[in-house]
Structures are given as structure tokens and as C-alpha cells.
Amino acid sequence: MNGIVDFNGRNSEDLPLKISLMQQIIKHRGPDDSEAVVFEKAAFGMNRLAIVAPEIRSTVQSTRDRTRFAVFNGEIVNHIDLRKGLNNAPGIDLGDSAVILPLFEQYGENFVEKLAGMFAIAIYDRLNNTLQLWRDPLGIKPLYYSHSDGRVVFSSEAKAVHAVVDPIQEADFSAIDDCLKYRFHPGRSTVFPNIHRVLPGERVVFQGHQESHRQYWKLRPNAKTSEVNEEKRVEEFRGLLLRVVQENTKADVKGGYFVSGGLDSSLITAIGLQNESTYQQPISLRFLPNSVEDEPYAALLEKHLGTSFEWVDVSDENARKTLEEAVVFMDDPLENPIHIGTYLLAKRAQELGIKSVLTGDGSDEFFIGYSRHKPWFEKGANPTMEYPPRLWTLSPQEADELYTDEAKSKLRPMIDYVGEPVEPFTSVDQALQFERFDRLTEYHCNRLDRMTMAHGVEARVPFLDRRIVEIALQIPHAGIVGSSGKQFLQAVAKPFLPDEILYREKVHFPSLVDQWTSGEGAVWASDMLLDDNALTRKWIKPDVLAHFIQENDSKQQSHGRVIWALVTLELWMRQSSSHWRQT
């Protein structure tokens, strides 16, 4: 979705051209239908990916008197139930976006509490000249905006905002430093100083030069105690998960699953395949020339479920080529080798005619499944020292070696959305708040959204349904982790999965970046990063980087993640400085 509201009404003549450009830039998100509406002070556009009621034209929404307009990105999975309680239910428009304005008229700003699923919503009221932006509680769907001199520009992707706002601002290296060190930049700001994010669970209201923010949903820590016994909680949660997965597999087009062989995606796939729906095709990755730890478990699940998986091969050469393709769709220079797998899975899904997939994303954050969480729960561990390095791609020591004096002059501590330093991490609640509110949203959800929507494929994430999260937060840490590390979710999944998958140890999704940046990959990285015209040279010392590449290639020391991150940054800088403004 895209929009421009010029509260002053002074530059309305450029609205048609600019909204058209924004629509074109993110056409990949909605290849099935497109509409732009332009009037005296505003313009709105929506590119539709038709998942529900594809035969109905459902794009920019408006009230009958055309005093309110709404654009929307995402999926409201309970829209059928919501229609039943509406005083002014939409008629022939069966799409989920059609319930937004009737809900708003009936419940006011509380309408958002009725929604289940993932969404970014903009509502403009022509009578009181007010724009409201809403983002779902867990930040699954993105929403960016720029507000300057009485004009607001917003979009599902920052690149569309960047293409039409003036003046053009260069990327902020302190934000890029966060991306290099921590794989993402947290908070409301982005790498471009004049472009901001709507936060998860937030409403932003604009009227003229005024801008106000309110959290309609706030993430809280896990409960310290619980009066509900474990068996009852497991049954309650299992019933809700069955319902949420069933809601997410309601669609009028072909659907599927991204499955790795881990507990989370395997559970979602096993539950989903029990439903009578169009979601029937699991898709999984196979790495070449050598298999990785997840593959035998995915093959085991394939046999257990009695359903043929679609296997997508990833070779070293293909990984490098894919990064060059995929970076065009990134809003930030995120070092995330999982981009490659997600992009290729979505590409294959598109080839198979699949428009929507379910994934297991979000489970590890709320069910404490990552190995980096262990120091917080192990006796004798020192989590305040052991936890931060497990977040890093680029360590502070490596950054000190690599960064030029110009880069170092721009550094500042990583801060959150209220401007407070993120580090040091002093408690498990603080660490999990950072992971759940910031890292999950702007690292994992960002990657999943951009790499799937690049191919016009929608990724749904049942574990990030607000109802699921709210139950998870009622369980104390000890009740989630237990003796096995993921005890609660294992109990929930027991009726659906074999023990080999239930009780396997959690491993990182394979990135293989040391391998991808060795041999031919070392030549590839050197040609790009050590070239005299490389855009990263003003920030990165070429002699130190050349040494890193040589050490990684000779297997003297592993620098694959750092090299991959810098290649990503170089490619991103090239396309963000040219492609976005010239599309």
C-alpha cells in the first residue's frame, strides 16, 4: 500500500505522478490488481495480491459518501466472523480489507482490537483532514512514513517513500553499523534519517503539522507465576493453535508451507495438512554439495506425513547469484544468509502457483528456543557476558580493525525506540524484550516479508498471532523451557510429530557463508569489495578486508558472515542510490 497526504494542499499537482511511481516500485507485492485514487490533498494506492475472493476487485476502500478511505496490507484471518457483527457490513466485496472501514465506523479506534492476523492499515478522513496509520501488534507487516512540512508519505516499503520524498538523504552510518554488528537497526528510525517506521502495536495520527503516537498493544514480560497447571495450559494452547492454523489456511487460492525439519515449522505443517484447505504443498531446502543437519529431519517428516515435499536446491554459486537478485527487494542492508533460502523457497512457490504459505517463524522468540538463550537459564553461566556475542555478526574488535576513521566518527551506541541504549543486557526479561519487540520485527519479519513478497507470495505466521503470544506470555520462563529447553511446545506438539523431531536439539538454520565466500566466492567478494569504486571504501579499510577474505578462503579463520554482510551492504548501496530513484 502507498499514500501521500498533503495537509497544506500546496503541491497537489504532483500527486498523480508520485503515487504512480510508488505503485510501480512495489508492484511485486501485489501483482494481481492495482488502483490509485487521487483527489485534492491526498493520493492512495494499493497493489493487490488476491488470496481471498480473487474474482472480486478489492483495492482502495472507501465509505459510501467517500469521506473516508482505507488502504491495507496483510491478512485479516477472522474477517468472516467479523462481518457477522457489523451494522454496516460490506455487500458483494468478500475481501478481508472490506471490513476495515465498517469496523472503524462502528468501534472507532478500538476497531483494531477486533482484528486477528497481520496488517498495516491507513485510514484517511477527508472531513477532519486526519490520517491514521496502524501496524499489527507483532510488527509482522511493515509500514514506513516520512512527515515533513505538512506532507506525509507512507508505504509498505521504505524504498517507495525514498523515491518521492525530498530532499534525498544519505544513509546514516550509525544505523548501518547496527546492521553490520547486530544484523538489523532497531527503533522507529531507519537507515535514512527522514524515513521512519510505525512501531509494532502502534497507531500514528497526523493532522497538519501535528503527529501523535499511541501504543494500542504493549508487549509485556512473561508472568512470574501461574495458577494454571501445565496439562491444562497445554490443552488450552493446543486448541488455540489448531484454531489459528485453521484460520490461516482459509483461502481461495493454492497455499503451502515452508518447512525445515525443526519443531516449529514441522508442527505448523503437520496441523495444517489435517485441514481441508488449499494449503497442501510443503516446500523445503536442500543444500549442495553437502547436506546440512535439518535435511534428514525434513525427509523424516515427509515420510511421517505421507505427503511429497517440494525440494529446492541451494548451491554455492546459486547462493551468490541469489543475493544479487534479492538485495533489490531489501529496505535495509541486513546481513541475513537466511534471505537466500527464503527467497528461493518463495520463487519456487510462485512457480508452483502458490500464493500463500505458512511458516514457523516467531516461535523461538516466545518459546525461548535459541541456543543463545541458554546462558540465562544455565547454572554457573555469565549471561551478561555470554549473551551479547551470540547476537553479533561483526564483533566490536572486528569493527575497530575494519572501520575507517570517518566511519568511527559516526558511531553511537545502539538505541531503542525511546532513545535509550539497548546494551548492556542485565536480565533475561530485557534480552527477550529486545528480541521480541525489535529483533523479531526488523530482522526476521523484515526478511520473511521482503523475500516472499518479492515473488508475490504471502507468508503467514501463526505463532505470531496476538492470541498465541498472549497465552505464551502467561507462562513463566521455567514452564516454557523446562528440562529439555522447549518443554512446553514439545508437549503441545506430541500428538502430531515423531519423537526424533520433537526432541532434537535446536540448531541454527544453516547459512554456509564461509563456504559461499571461499574459492570462487572469495574472488567474487574481492572483485566487488576491493574495487577502487566500491561504495563501502569510505567506511571499510580495504587492506584489512583483503586480509579477512584471505584468512576465510584459506580456512585460517572464519570471516564468512562479515564478508557476506559487507557484500550485502555494497550491493544495497548501489541499488539504493540509483534504482529507487530511477524506477
C-alpha positions as CSV (number, residue, x, y, z in Angstrom):
1,M,0.0,0.0,0.0
2,N,1.0,3.6,-0.7
3,G,-0.2,7.0,0.2
4,I,0.5,10.7,0.2
5,V,-1.4,13.3,2.2
6,D,-0.5,17.0,1.7
7,F,-2.3,18.7,4.5
8,N,-1.4,22.2,3.2
9,G,-2.7,21.4,-0.3
10,R,0.1,23.4,-1.8
11,N,1.7,20.8,-4.1
12,S,-1.2,18.7,-5.1
13,E,-0.3,18.8,-8.8
14,D,2.5,16.2,-8.3
15,L,0.3,13.7,-6.5
16,P,-0.7,11.6,-9.6
17,L,2.9,11.2,-10.8
18,K,4.3,10.4,-7.3
19,I,1.6,7.8,-6.3
20,S,2.1,6.2,-9.7
21,L,5.8,5.9,-9.1
22,M,5.3,4.4,-5.7
23,Q,2.8,1.9,-7.0
24,Q,5.3,0.8,-9.7
25,I,8.2,0.4,-7.2
26,I,6.3,-2.1,-5.0
27,K,4.2,-3.7,-7.7
28,H,5.8,-7.1,-6.8
29,R,3.8,-7.1,-3.6
30,G,0.5,-7.2,-5.4
31,P,0.7,-8.3,-9.0
32,D,-3.0,-9.2,-9.4
33,D,-4.7,-5.8,-9.3
34,S,-3.8,-2.2,-8.8
35,E,-5.7,1.0,-8.1
36,A,-4.7,4.6,-7.3
37,V,-7.2,7.3,-6.0
38,V,-6.2,10.9,-6.2
39,F,-8.1,14.0,-5.0
40,E,-7.4,17.5,-3.9
41,K,-5.0,16.8,-0.9
42,A,-4.3,13.2,-1.0
43,A,-3.5,10.1,-3.1
44,F,-3.7,6.4,-2.2
45,G,-2.7,3.3,-4.0
46,M,-2.9,-0.4,-3.4
47,N,-1.4,-3.3,-5.3
48,R,-3.4,-6.4,-4.5
49,L,-2.3,-10.0,-4.1
50,A,-5.5,-11.8,-4.4
51,I,-5.7,-14.5,-1.7
52,V,-9.4,-14.2,-0.6
53,A,-12.1,-13.7,-3.2
54,P,-9.7,-13.3,-6.1
55,E,-12.6,-12.7,-8.5
56,I,-13.7,-9.6,-6.7
57,R,-11.9,-6.3,-7.3
58,S,-10.9,-5.2,-3.8
59,T,-8.3,-2.4,-3.6
60,V,-8.6,1.1,-2.1
61,Q,-11.6,1.1,0.2
62,S,-14.0,4.0,0.8
63,T,-17.2,4.8,2.6
64,R,-20.3,5.2,0.5
65,D,-20.1,9.0,0.8
66,R,-16.3,8.9,0.0
67,T,-15.4,10.8,3.1
68,R,-13.1,8.1,4.5
69,F,-10.6,6.0,2.6
70,A,-8.5,3.0,3.7
71,V,-5.6,1.1,2.2
72,F,-4.3,-2.1,3.7
73,N,-1.5,-4.7,3.6
74,G,-1.7,-8.1,5.2
75,E,-4.3,-10.7,6.0
76,I,-7.2,-10.4,8.5
77,V,-7.8,-14.1,9.1
78,N,-11.1,-13.6,11.1
79,H,-12.8,-11.3,8.6
80,I,-15.6,-13.8,8.0
81,D,-16.6,-13.8,11.7
82,L,-16.2,-10.1,11.9
83,R,-18.8,-9.5,9.2
84,K,-21.5,-11.1,11.3
85,G,-21.4,-8.4,14.0
86,L,-21.2,-5.4,11.7
87,N,-24.1,-2.8,11.5
88,N,-22.9,-1.8,8.0
89,A,-21.5,-5.0,6.6
90,P,-19.9,-4.8,3.1
91,G,-22.0,-6.3,0.4
92,I,-20.5,-8.1,-2.6
93,D,-16.9,-7.3,-1.6
94,L,-15.8,-10.5,0.1
95,G,-12.2,-9.5,0.6
96,D,-10.8,-9.1,4.1
97,S,-10.0,-5.4,3.5
98,A,-13.7,-4.7,3.1
99,V,-14.4,-5.0,6.8
100,I,-11.9,-2.3,7.9
101,L,-14.0,0.9,7.4
102,P,-17.2,-0.7,8.7
103,L,-15.4,-1.8,11.8
104,F,-13.8,1.6,12.2
105,E,-17.2,3.4,11.9
106,Q,-18.7,1.0,14.5
107,Y,-16.0,0.8,17.1
108,G,-13.8,3.9,16.4
109,E,-10.1,3.5,17.2
110,N,-10.9,0.3,19.2
111,F,-11.7,-1.5,15.9
112,V,-8.1,-2.7,15.8
113,E,-8.6,-4.9,18.8
114,K,-11.1,-7.0,16.8
115,L,-8.5,-7.9,14.2
116,A,-6.7,-11.2,14.1
117,G,-3.8,-11.8,11.6
118,M,-1.2,-9.4,10.3
119,F,-1.8,-5.9,8.9
120,A,-0.7,-2.4,8.1
121,I,-3.6,0.0,7.7
122,A,-4.0,3.6,6.7
123,I,-7.3,5.5,7.2
124,Y,-7.8,9.0,5.9
125,D,-10.8,11.2,6.9
126,R,-11.4,14.0,4.4
127,L,-13.8,15.8,6.6
128,N,-11.4,16.4,9.5
129,N,-8.3,16.1,7.3
130,T,-6.7,13.3,9.5
131,L,-4.5,10.4,8.6
132,Q,-4.1,7.4,10.9
133,L,-1.5,4.6,10.4
134,W,-1.8,1.3,12.2
135,R,0.6,-1.6,12.4
136,D,-0.2,-5.1,13.8
137,P,0.8,-5.9,17.4
138,L,3.9,-8.0,16.5
139,G,5.1,-6.0,13.5
140,I,4.7,-8.8,11.0
141,K,3.8,-6.4,8.3
142,P,5.9,-3.3,7.6
143,L,4.8,0.3,7.5
144,Y,7.1,3.3,6.8
145,Y,6.5,7.0,6.6
146,S,8.1,10.4,6.1
147,H,6.5,13.6,7.6
148,S,7.8,17.0,6.6
149,D,6.3,20.4,6.2
150,G,2.7,19.2,6.4
151,R,3.1,16.3,3.9
152,V,3.0,12.6,4.9
153,V,4.3,9.9,2.5
154,F,3.7,6.3,3.6
155,S,4.3,2.9,2.1
156,S,4.7,-0.8,2.8
157,E,8.4,-0.5,1.8
158,A,10.9,2.3,2.6
159,K,12.1,2.3,-1.0
160,A,8.8,3.7,-2.2
161,V,9.0,6.5,0.3
162,H,12.6,7.2,-0.5
163,A,11.7,7.5,-4.2
164,V,9.4,10.5,-3.8
165,V,10.5,12.5,-0.7
166,D,12.8,15.5,-0.9
167,P,15.5,16.2,0.0
168,I,17.3,12.9,-0.7
169,Q,19.3,12.0,2.3
170,E,22.2,9.7,2.5
171,A,22.2,6.6,4.7
172,D,23.1,7.1,8.3
173,F,26.3,5.1,9.0
174,S,25.5,4.7,12.7
175,A,22.3,2.8,11.7
176,I,24.3,0.8,9.1
177,D,26.8,-0.1,11.9
178,D,23.8,-1.6,13.8
179,C,23.0,-3.7,10.7
180,L,26.6,-4.9,10.4
181,K,27.1,-5.7,14.1
182,Y,23.6,-6.9,15.1
183,R,22.1,-7.7,11.7
184,F,19.4,-5.0,12.0
185,H,18.7,-1.5,13.2
186,P,16.1,-1.2,16.0
187,G,13.6,1.5,16.9
188,R,11.5,4.0,15.0
189,S,14.3,5.3,12.8
190,T,15.7,3.7,9.7
191,V,19.0,3.9,7.8
192,F,17.5,7.1,6.2
193,P,17.1,10.0,8.7
194,N,13.9,11.2,7.1
195,I,12.1,7.9,6.9
196,H,10.6,6.3,10.0
197,R,8.7,3.1,11.0
198,V,5.4,2.7,12.6
199,L,6.2,0.5,15.6
200,P,4.5,-2.8,16.3
201,G,1.2,-2.3,18.0
202,E,1.2,1.4,17.3
203,R,-1.2,4.0,16.0
204,V,0.3,7.2,14.5
205,V,-2.1,10.1,13.8
206,F,-1.3,13.1,11.5
207,Q,-3.2,16.3,11.2
208,G,-1.4,19.1,9.5
209,H,2.0,19.5,11.1
210,Q,0.9,17.6,14.2
211,E,2.0,14.0,14.8
212,S,1.0,11.8,17.8
213,H,1.8,8.2,18.8
214,R,0.0,5.7,20.9
215,Q,0.7,2.0,21.7
216,Y,-2.6,0.3,21.4
217,W,-0.9,-3.0,22.4
218,K,2.2,-3.4,24.5
219,L,4.5,-6.3,24.8
220,R,4.9,-7.4,28.4
221,P,7.4,-9.8,30.1
222,N,6.4,-13.4,30.9
223,A,4.4,-13.9,34.0
224,K,6.5,-14.8,37.1
225,T,4.0,-17.3,38.4
226,S,1.0,-19.2,37.1
227,E,-2.0,-20.8,38.8
228,V,-2.9,-22.9,35.8
229,N,-1.4,-26.4,35.8
230,E,0.8,-27.4,32.9
231,E,-1.6,-30.1,31.5
232,K,-4.5,-27.6,31.3
233,R,-2.3,-25.0,29.7
234,V,-1.0,-27.4,27.1
235,E,-4.6,-28.4,26.2
236,E,-5.7,-24.8,26.0
237,F,-2.8,-23.7,23.9
238,R,-3.1,-26.7,21.6
239,G,-6.8,-25.9,20.9
240,L,-6.0,-22.3,20.1
241,L,-3.1,-23.2,17.8
242,L,-5.4,-25.6,15.9
243,R,-7.9,-22.8,15.5
244,V,-5.3,-20.2,14.4
245,V,-3.7,-22.6,11.9
246,Q,-7.2,-23.4,10.5
247,E,-8.0,-19.7,10.1
248,N,-4.7,-19.1,8.4
249,T,-5.4,-21.9,5.9
250,K,-8.6,-20.4,4.7
251,A,-8.0,-19.0,1.3
252,D,-9.4,-19.2,-2.3
253,V,-6.0,-19.9,-3.9
254,K,-3.3,-22.6,-3.7
255,G,-1.2,-22.5,-0.5
256,G,1.7,-24.3,1.1
257,Y,4.3,-24.5,3.9
258,F,7.9,-23.6,4.3
259,V,9.3,-26.4,6.4
260,S,12.9,-27.0,7.7
261,G,12.5,-30.2,9.7
262,G,12.7,-28.2,13.0
263,L,10.0,-28.4,15.6
264,D,8.2,-25.1,14.8
265,S,7.7,-25.4,11.1
266,S,7.1,-29.1,11.3
267,L,4.3,-28.6,13.9
268,I,2.6,-25.9,11.7
269,T,2.8,-28.1,8.7
270,A,1.5,-31.2,10.5
271,I,-1.5,-29.3,11.8
272,G,-2.2,-27.5,8.6
273,L,-2.2,-30.7,6.5
274,Q,-5.0,-32.1,8.7
275,N,-7.4,-29.3,7.5
276,E,-9.4,-29.5,4.3
277,S,-8.0,-26.5,2.6
278,T,-6.0,-25.4,-0.4
279,Y,-2.8,-25.4,1.7
280,Q,-1.3,-28.8,0.8
281,Q,2.2,-28.4,-0.5
282,P,5.3,-28.4,1.9
283,I,8.5,-26.9,0.4
284,S,11.9,-27.5,1.9
285,L,15.6,-26.7,1.2
286,R,18.4,-29.0,0.2
287,F,22.0,-27.7,0.3
288,L,24.6,-28.8,-2.3
289,P,27.1,-30.3,-2.4
290,N,26.8,-31.5,1.2
291,S,23.6,-31.8,3.2
292,V,23.0,-30.0,6.4
293,E,21.5,-31.2,9.7
294,D,17.9,-30.1,9.0
295,E,17.6,-32.2,5.8
296,P,17.3,-35.7,7.3
297,Y,14.6,-34.4,9.7
298,A,12.6,-32.8,6.9
299,A,12.8,-36.1,4.9
300,L,11.7,-37.9,8.1
301,L,8.7,-35.5,8.3
302,E,7.9,-36.1,4.7
303,K,7.6,-39.8,5.3
304,H,5.7,-39.3,8.6
305,L,3.1,-37.1,7.0
306,G,2.8,-39.1,3.8
307,T,3.0,-36.0,1.7
308,S,5.6,-35.4,-1.0
309,F,7.7,-32.3,-0.3
310,E,9.0,-29.9,-3.0
311,W,12.7,-29.7,-2.6
312,V,14.7,-26.6,-3.6
313,D,18.4,-27.0,-4.1
314,V,20.9,-24.3,-3.0
315,S,24.4,-24.4,-4.3
316,D,27.3,-22.0,-3.5
317,E,27.1,-20.3,-6.9
318,N,23.3,-20.1,-6.7
319,A,23.5,-18.5,-3.2
320,R,25.8,-15.8,-4.5
321,K,23.6,-15.1,-7.6
322,T,20.5,-15.1,-5.4
323,L,21.9,-12.4,-3.1
324,E,22.5,-10.2,-6.1
325,E,18.8,-10.7,-7.1
326,A,17.3,-10.4,-3.7
327,V,19.1,-7.3,-2.5
328,V,16.9,-5.2,-4.8
329,F,14.0,-6.0,-2.5
330,M,15.7,-5.1,0.8
331,D,14.9,-1.8,2.5
332,D,17.9,-2.2,4.8
333,P,21.4,-3.8,4.3
334,L,20.6,-6.8,6.5
335,E,23.2,-9.5,6.9
336,N,20.9,-12.5,7.0
337,P,22.0,-15.5,5.0
338,I,18.5,-17.0,5.5
339,H,17.4,-14.4,2.9
340,I,18.8,-16.9,0.3
341,G,16.7,-19.8,1.4
342,T,13.5,-17.8,1.9
343,Y,13.9,-16.1,-1.5
344,L,14.4,-19.4,-3.3
345,L,11.5,-21.1,-1.5
346,A,9.2,-18.2,-2.4
347,K,10.5,-18.3,-6.0
348,R,9.6,-22.0,-6.3
349,A,6.2,-21.4,-4.6
350,Q,5.4,-18.8,-7.2
351,E,6.4,-21.3,-10.0
352,L,4.0,-23.8,-8.5
353,G,1.2,-21.3,-8.5
354,I,1.3,-21.0,-4.7
355,K,0.3,-17.5,-3.4
356,S,0.4,-18.0,0.3
357,V,2.5,-20.1,2.8
358,L,2.6,-20.8,6.5
359,T,5.9,-20.8,8.4
360,G,7.1,-21.5,11.9
361,D,8.7,-18.0,12.4
362,G,8.3,-16.3,15.8
363,S,8.2,-19.5,17.9
364,D,11.8,-19.3,19.1
365,E,11.4,-15.8,20.4
366,F,8.3,-16.6,22.5
367,F,9.1,-20.2,23.4
368,I,12.8,-19.4,24.1
369,G,14.2,-21.8,21.6
370,Y,17.6,-20.3,20.5
371,S,20.9,-21.6,21.8
372,R,21.9,-18.0,22.7
373,H,19.1,-18.1,25.4
374,K,20.8,-20.9,27.3
375,P,23.2,-18.7,29.4
376,W,20.2,-17.1,31.1
377,F,19.0,-20.5,32.4
378,E,22.2,-22.4,33.0
379,K,23.7,-22.6,36.4
380,G,27.2,-21.1,36.5
381,A,26.8,-19.2,33.3
382,N,27.5,-15.5,33.0
383,P,24.7,-14.3,30.6
384,T,25.6,-10.7,30.7
385,M,29.0,-11.6,29.1
386,E,28.0,-14.7,27.1
387,Y,24.7,-13.5,25.5
388,P,25.8,-10.3,23.5
389,P,28.5,-12.0,21.4
390,R,25.9,-14.5,20.3
391,L,24.0,-11.7,18.7
392,W,26.9,-10.3,16.7
393,T,27.8,-10.7,13.1
394,L,30.6,-8.2,13.4
395,S,32.3,-8.1,16.8
396,P,33.4,-4.7,18.3
397,Q,37.0,-5.9,17.8
398,E,36.5,-6.6,14.1
399,A,34.7,-3.3,13.6
400,D,37.7,-1.5,15.2
401,E,40.0,-3.2,12.8
402,L,37.8,-2.7,9.7
403,Y,36.3,0.8,10.1
404,T,37.9,3.9,8.7
405,D,38.3,7.0,10.8
406,E,35.3,8.5,9.0
407,A,33.2,5.5,9.9
408,K,34.3,5.5,13.6
409,S,33.5,9.2,13.9
410,K,29.8,8.4,13.2
411,L,29.4,5.6,15.7
412,R,27.0,5.8,18.6
413,P,25.5,3.1,20.9
414,M,22.6,1.2,19.6
415,I,19.4,2.7,21.0
416,D,15.8,1.6,21.1
417,Y,12.6,3.5,20.0
418,V,12.6,5.8,23.1
419,G,16.3,6.7,22.6
420,E,17.6,4.5,25.4
421,P,20.8,2.4,24.9
422,V,20.0,-1.2,24.3
423,E,23.1,-2.6,26.0
424,P,24.1,-3.7,28.5
425,F,21.8,-6.7,28.8
426,T,21.3,-7.2,32.5
427,S,18.3,-9.6,32.7
428,V,16.5,-12.2,30.7
429,D,13.4,-10.1,30.5
430,Q,15.3,-7.2,29.0
431,A,17.0,-9.5,26.5
432,L,13.7,-11.1,25.4
433,Q,12.0,-7.7,25.2
434,F,14.8,-6.7,22.8
435,E,14.4,-9.9,20.8
436,R,10.6,-9.9,20.7
437,F,9.9,-6.2,20.0
438,D,12.9,-5.1,18.0
439,R,14.9,-8.0,16.6
440,L,12.0,-10.3,15.6
441,T,10.2,-7.4,13.9
442,E,13.1,-5.7,12.0
443,Y,15.2,-8.8,11.4
444,H,13.1,-11.9,11.0
445,C,9.7,-10.4,10.0
446,N,11.5,-8.0,7.7
447,R,13.4,-10.8,5.9
448,L,10.3,-13.0,5.6
449,D,8.1,-10.2,4.3
450,R,10.6,-8.9,1.7
451,M,11.8,-12.2,0.4
452,T,8.4,-13.7,-0.1
453,M,6.6,-10.6,-1.4
454,A,9.4,-10.3,-3.9
455,H,7.7,-13.1,-5.7
456,G,4.1,-12.1,-4.9
457,V,3.9,-14.8,-2.1
458,E,2.3,-14.1,1.2
459,A,3.9,-15.6,4.3
460,R,1.6,-16.2,7.3
461,V,3.0,-16.8,10.8
462,P,0.6,-18.5,13.2
463,F,3.0,-18.3,16.1
464,L,2.8,-14.5,15.9
465,D,-0.9,-14.3,16.2
466,R,-1.7,-12.0,19.1
467,R,-3.8,-14.6,20.8
468,I,-1.0,-17.2,20.7
469,V,1.5,-14.7,22.0
470,E,-0.7,-13.6,24.9
471,I,-1.0,-17.2,26.1
472,A,2.7,-17.7,25.8
473,L,3.3,-14.6,27.9
474,Q,1.1,-16.0,30.7
475,I,3.6,-18.9,31.2
476,P,6.7,-18.4,33.4
477,H,10.1,-19.0,31.8
478,A,10.6,-22.2,33.7
479,G,7.3,-23.6,32.4
480,I,8.3,-22.9,28.8
481,V,11.9,-24.1,29.0
482,G,11.6,-27.0,31.4
483,S,14.4,-29.6,31.4
484,S,14.6,-30.1,27.6
485,G,14.8,-26.4,26.5
486,K,11.5,-26.2,24.8
487,Q,9.4,-28.4,27.0
488,F,6.1,-26.6,26.7
489,L,5.9,-26.6,22.9
490,Q,7.1,-30.2,22.8
491,A,4.2,-31.2,24.9
492,V,1.8,-29.3,22.6
493,A,3.3,-31.0,19.5
494,K,3.4,-34.5,20.8
495,P,0.2,-35.8,19.1
496,F,1.5,-34.5,15.7
497,L,5.2,-35.3,15.4
498,P,7.6,-38.2,15.8
499,D,10.0,-38.2,18.8
500,E,13.0,-37.7,16.5
501,I,11.7,-34.2,15.6
502,L,10.1,-33.4,18.9
503,Y,13.3,-33.9,21.0
504,R,16.0,-33.0,18.5
505,E,18.4,-30.2,19.6
506,K,17.7,-26.8,18.1
507,V,20.4,-25.8,15.5
508,H,20.9,-22.6,13.6
509,F,19.3,-22.6,10.2
510,P,22.4,-23.2,8.0
511,S,23.9,-20.2,6.4
512,L,27.1,-21.8,4.9
513,V,28.5,-18.3,4.4
514,D,32.2,-19.4,5.0
515,Q,31.7,-21.8,2.1
516,W,29.9,-19.3,-0.1
517,T,32.7,-16.7,0.3
518,S,35.6,-19.2,-0.3
519,G,37.1,-20.3,-3.6
520,E,35.1,-18.7,-6.4
521,G,33.3,-16.8,-3.6
522,A,36.5,-15.2,-2.4
523,V,37.1,-13.9,-6.0
524,W,33.5,-12.7,-6.2
525,A,33.7,-10.8,-2.9
526,S,37.2,-9.4,-3.7
527,D,36.1,-8.1,-7.1
528,M,33.1,-6.3,-5.5
529,L,34.5,-5.0,-2.2
530,L,38.2,-4.2,-3.1
531,D,37.4,-2.4,-6.3
532,D,38.5,1.3,-6.3
533,N,34.9,2.3,-7.0
534,A,33.4,0.3,-4.2
535,L,30.9,2.4,-2.3
536,T,31.9,0.9,1.0
537,R,35.5,2.0,0.8
538,K,34.8,5.2,2.7
539,W,33.8,3.1,5.7
540,I,35.9,-0.1,5.4
541,K,39.6,-0.4,5.2
542,P,40.4,-2.4,2.0
543,D,43.7,-3.8,3.3
544,V,42.1,-5.2,6.4
545,L,39.2,-6.5,4.4
546,A,41.5,-8.2,1.9
547,H,43.2,-10.0,4.9
548,F,39.8,-11.1,6.2
549,I,38.9,-12.6,2.8
550,Q,42.3,-14.3,2.5
551,E,42.0,-15.8,6.0
552,N,38.5,-17.1,5.3
553,D,39.5,-18.6,2.0
554,S,42.4,-20.4,3.5
555,K,40.3,-21.5,6.4
556,Q,42.7,-19.9,8.9
557,Q,39.8,-18.0,10.5
558,S,36.1,-17.8,9.8
559,H,35.0,-14.4,8.5
560,G,32.2,-15.6,6.2
561,R,29.4,-13.7,8.0
562,V,31.4,-10.4,8.0
563,I,32.3,-10.8,4.3
564,W,28.7,-11.7,3.4
565,A,27.4,-8.7,5.4
566,L,29.8,-6.3,3.6
567,V,28.9,-7.7,0.1
568,T,25.2,-7.2,1.1
569,L,25.9,-3.6,2.1
570,E,27.8,-2.9,-1.1
571,L,25.1,-4.3,-3.3
572,W,22.4,-2.5,-1.3
573,M,24.2,0.9,-1.5
574,R,24.5,0.5,-5.3
575,Q,20.8,-0.1,-5.8
576,S,19.5,2.3,-3.1
577,S,21.5,5.2,-4.6
578,S,20.2,4.6,-8.1
579,H,17.5,2.1,-8.6
580,W,14.9,3.5,-6.2
581,R,15.0,7.0,-7.8
582,Q,15.1,5.8,-11.4
583,T,12.5,3.0,-11.5
